[in-house]
Amino acid sequence: MSEEKKDSRKCGDKKKIMVTYGFIQLGSSFVSAIALAAIAFGFCSIKKESKVFNNCVTEVIENGSTNAEAVRYCNGGN
């Protein structure tokens, strides 16, 4: 009879550990998903910034500057 109690106690401990492990896995998956979403939104802003930069370069070139001068101007140079 005492052996049965020891076996059930061991099983209960393993169950708690497995449940804890499951919650940790779910939590880490959730954090990973949030991080990936943040990276995706970062790429969207980079795409918009590059579009604005390209428009700036095109506009400066149309005003009679060379490509190098246009790029330097749009990067913040004089």
C-alpha positions as CSV (number, residue, x, y, z in Angstrom):
1,M,0.0,0.0,0.0
2,S,2.8,2.4,0.8
3,E,4.4,1.7,-2.6
4,E,1.2,2.8,-4.4
5,K,1.3,6.1,-2.5
6,K,4.9,6.7,-3.6
7,D,4.1,5.9,-7.2
8,S,1.1,8.3,-7.3
9,R,3.2,11.0,-5.6
10,K,5.9,10.6,-8.3
11,C,3.3,10.8,-11.0
12,G,1.8,14.0,-9.6
13,D,5.2,15.7,-9.5
14,K,5.8,14.8,-13.1
15,K,2.4,16.1,-14.1
16,K,3.1,19.5,-12.4
17,I,6.5,19.7,-14.2
18,M,4.9,18.9,-17.6
19,V,2.2,21.5,-17.1
20,T,4.8,24.1,-16.2
21,Y,6.9,23.1,-19.2
22,G,3.8,23.5,-21.4
23,F,3.1,27.0,-20.1
24,I,6.7,28.0,-20.7
25,Q,6.5,26.7,-24.2
26,L,3.3,28.6,-24.9
27,G,4.8,31.8,-23.4
28,S,7.9,31.6,-25.5
29,S,5.9,31.0,-28.6
30,F,3.8,34.0,-27.9
31,V,6.9,36.2,-27.3
32,S,8.4,34.9,-30.6
33,A,5.2,35.8,-32.5
34,I,5.2,39.3,-31.1
35,A,8.9,39.8,-32.0
36,L,8.2,38.6,-35.6
37,A,5.3,41.1,-35.9
38,A,7.5,43.9,-34.7
39,I,10.2,43.0,-37.3
40,A,7.5,42.9,-40.0
41,F,6.3,46.4,-39.1
42,G,9.9,47.6,-39.1
43,F,10.3,46.4,-42.7
44,C,7.1,48.3,-43.7
45,S,8.6,51.5,-42.4
46,I,11.9,50.9,-44.2
47,K,10.0,50.4,-47.4
48,K,8.2,53.7,-47.0
49,E,11.5,55.5,-46.2
50,S,13.2,54.1,-49.3
51,K,10.2,55.2,-51.4
52,V,10.5,58.7,-50.0
53,F,14.3,58.7,-50.6
54,N,13.9,57.6,-54.2
55,N,11.3,60.3,-54.9
56,C,13.7,62.9,-53.4
57,V,16.6,61.7,-55.6
58,T,14.4,61.8,-58.7
59,E,13.1,65.3,-57.9
60,V,16.6,66.7,-57.3
61,I,17.9,65.1,-60.6
62,E,15.0,66.7,-62.5
63,N,16.2,70.1,-61.1
64,G,19.6,69.6,-62.9
65,S,21.9,67.9,-60.4
66,T,24.0,64.8,-61.0
67,N,23.1,61.5,-59.4
68,A,25.9,61.8,-56.8
69,E,24.8,65.3,-55.8
70,A,21.2,64.2,-55.5
71,V,22.0,61.3,-53.3
72,R,24.2,63.4,-51.0
73,Y,21.5,66.0,-50.8
74,C,18.8,63.5,-49.9
75,N,21.0,61.9,-47.3
76,G,21.2,65.3,-45.5
77,G,24.3,66.7,-47.1
78,N,24.5,70.3,-48.4
